[in-house]
Amino acid sequence: MFIKPKQYVGVGINYRTAVAKDILVNIHHLDCVEMNTERLFIDFNHPLITEIRQRVPVVLHGLTLSIGTDQEISESYLTALCSTLQKSPCAWFSEHLAVTHINQLAIRGLMPVAFNTASLSRIVKKAKHIQATTNHLFLLENIAYYYVMPESDLLEHDFLTTILNEADCGLLLDLTNLFVNAMNHRYNPYEFIDALPLDRIVAVHLAGCNWIDNMWVDTHASPVRREVLDLLAYLVRKTPVNGVIIERDARLELFSKLIDEVYIVRNLLQAVRPRV
């Protein structure tokens, strides 16, 4: 039976090299920091990263595992991942439910997977292998997608639920991605949350999104929208989460505003579901 981790990492932000010093200066405002898994493979002993790891809990978020492809998981990647997790234990590590490589060719961005039983079986097998190899809690993250892949014949929430249950892994629910998808593909995001296995939602991503060329786009370049914060409030009324990460990858000169957002989210969580 799936059991959420006991550790509550709180509210934090994602690590970016451009603001590493700003993160350290403001570390007392942060409960945790999310770091890119692949960056730690290379820069694990970088002085700034080391100090951040020593000051607050760190969770890992990968970009290149490409769990949605029909190729096997890279064993060299898993070896590096296991080594990193042993050196720096964390409450969980996560990866996008997406395709990032095809036949060793890197794709710019995240390609959605087809919501069908063939994709489902492939992803479940890989997720089981990842968890068995690492012996750590593994979370999959829903991505923003601007088109539905051909041969999709399942609803996304059913697809996600089956993967989570059969692979016995957790969900990193990106509420901005959910909002973007719901607006672009015209469905109700609250009903989507209701359809998910709430006991498997371990963590949440929040980010900015913008209206560009007649669609909503997940940009990570602006404040979290009120509609997305409303989704967060709705979610945590229904189930506790172990952590919330605010992602910002552009317009990083507004770092002080990002810290303000950390407090907005922390106050929202405390108001909706007070912690003793």
N, C-alpha and C positions, 0 to 999 in steps of 0.2 A: 504494500500500500504506500502511495506517495505521501511523504510528510514534508511540509515546508521547513526550511532551516530555522533554527532557533535564533540565529543572529539577526538583529535588526541593524542595518548599516545606515539608515537614515536618508537624508537628502544631500545629493552632491552633484558634481558636474563631470563632464568628460575631459580627459587630459588632452591638451594640445601643446606642442612644443613652443609655439609662439607666445603662449601665456603661462609657461611653466613657472616663471618667477612670480607672476601675479598670483598664481595658485598658492605658492608657498607663503607669500605675504599675507594672503587672506585665508590661510588654512584653518584658522580658528573659527571661520564662518561656515566651514564645510564639515559634514559628518563623514563623507567618504569621497573617493574619486574613482571614476571608471577609466581604465587604461586599455588601449588597443593591444590585444594579445600579441600580434606580430611585432609591435614596437618593443615589447618586453623581451622578445626573442633576441633582439639586437642590442637594446640599450638598458638591459636590466640593471647594470651597475653604474649607470649614469648618476652623478651626484645628486642632481635635482630629483630624479625619479626615486632614488634610494631614500632621500629625506621625506618625500611625500609618502612612500610606503611605510616609513617608520612613524609617521605622524597620524595617519588616518587609515581606516580599512580601505583596501583596494579590491575592486572586482574587475574581471577581464571581459572584454568584448571583442570578438574576432571579426575579421573582414574577408578572409580569403579561403575559408574551409570549403566553400562551394558545396554544401550538403545536398543541393538540389540536382547535381549532375548525375549522369548514369555511370560515372567512373568511381573507382574505389577511393576512399579517403587516403590521403598521403600519409604513409607511416612515418616518414621523416618529420612531418608536421606534428603528428601525435607524440613523437619522441620529444620534440622541442617543447610541446605543450605540457607534457608530464614533468619534464625537468623544471619548467617555470612554476608549475603548481606546487611542486615539492619545495622549491626555494621560497616561494611566496604564497602560502596557503590563503585561499579566499573563500567566501561564503558560496560563490558560484562563478561559473564562467558561461559566456553566452555566444551565440552566433546567429547570423541572419538566416532565415528560411528562404534561401535564394540560390541562384546560380551566379557565380563570379568567374568561373573558368570553364572553357570548353576545349577539350583536347590540348591542355596546357596553355591555351591562349586566354589571357586575361581580358575580361569584359569591363568596359568602363561603366562603373555603377553596378546596380543590383538588378538582375533579371528575375522576374517572378517564375515560379514553377507552375506547371499545369495542375489544377486541382482535380486529380483523378487517382484511381487505385494504384496505377503503376508508379506514379510519383510517390504516393503514400508509402507503399511497401519499401521502396528504395530508401526513403528518408528514415523510416522506422529502423531499418536494418543498420544504417549508418549511425543513428543516434544511440542505439543500443551499444554498438561497438565503441563509440567515443566514450560513453559513460563507463563501460566495463574496463577500458584501457586506462582511463584517468582516475577512476574511483572517486570522482567529484561530481557534484550536482551540475547538470548541464541544462541550460535554458535555450530555447529557440525563440527568435524574435520575428513577429509579423512585419513585413515590409510594406512600404507604399508602392503601389503598382498603378500604371496609367493605361494598361490594356490587360485584358484577360487572355491567358495563353490558350491557343487552340487545343482542343480535346479535353478541356476542363468540363467535367460533368458533375462535380460536387460543389456544394456551397463552402465558402472559405471557412466558416466557423465549424462546420462538420469535419472538414479536412484537418483543421488544426486540432480539434478535440480528439479525433482518432489517433493522430500522431502522438499527441501528448500521453494518451492513455496506453497505447500499445508500446511505445518506447519507454514509458515511465519516466519522462523528463518534465521539466517545468517550462513555464512561459514567461518570457520578458515581453510584456504587453506594451507596445509603442502606441500610446493614445493619440499622438499626432498623426501617425500613419493611419490609424483607424479613422480619425476624423477626415483626413484627406481622401481615403478610399470611399468612405460613406458619402461624402459630398460629390465626388467625381462619378461614382457608380450608383448613386441614388438609393442608398439603403439607410436604415436607422441604426446609428452607432450604439444606442442604448440597448436595442434588441440584440445586437451582436454580442455585447458584453454579457447579457443574460444567457446567451446560448453557449458560452464558454464554460469549461470546468473551473469554477472559481478557486477551488482548492489547489489548483496547479499554477495560479498566477503568483509568481514570486516577486517580481520586480516590474517597474514601470519606466519607460522612456517618455520624456516630454521634449518638444523642440518647437522652433518657429516654423510656420508655413505661410506661403504667400499665394495670392491669386495672380497667375501669370498665363497669358495666352489662353484665356477662357477655361482655365482649370486650376485646381488647388495643387500646389507643389510643395513637397517637404524640403525646405531649403536649409534649415539649421542656421538661419541668418537673421532671425528676428525674435522678439519675445514670444513666449507661449501665449496662444490666444485664449480668451475667456472661455470659449466653447470647449476647448481641450481641458482646461482646469475644471469645468463643470463635469466632464466625463470622469476626471480623477476623483472628484468628490462623490460621484455616483458609485464608482468602483469601490472605494474604500468604505463606503457605507455597507456594502455587501460582503466584503472580505478584506482582511488586513493584507498589507504587502510588506515585504522586507526591506525595500529600498526604492527610491525614486532618483533617477539621473536626468538632469537637464542637459541636453546636448546643444552645443554651439560650435559650429565649424567655420563660420564666416562672420565678418563685422566684429571681430574680437577686440577692437578698440573700445567697445562698450562693456568692458569687463565689470565695472562697478554695477551696471544694470543687471548683469547676470547674477551677481551676488544678491542683489535686491530680489530677484526671482526665487533664489533659494529660500529666502525668508518668507516670501509669499506662499510657496508650496509647503514649507514646514508649518506655517500657521494654519493653512487649510487642513493639513492632515491632523493637526492637534485639535482643531475645532470639530472636525467630522468624527474622528475616532481617537479620543484622547489616550495617550500612553501614561500608564501609572508611573 
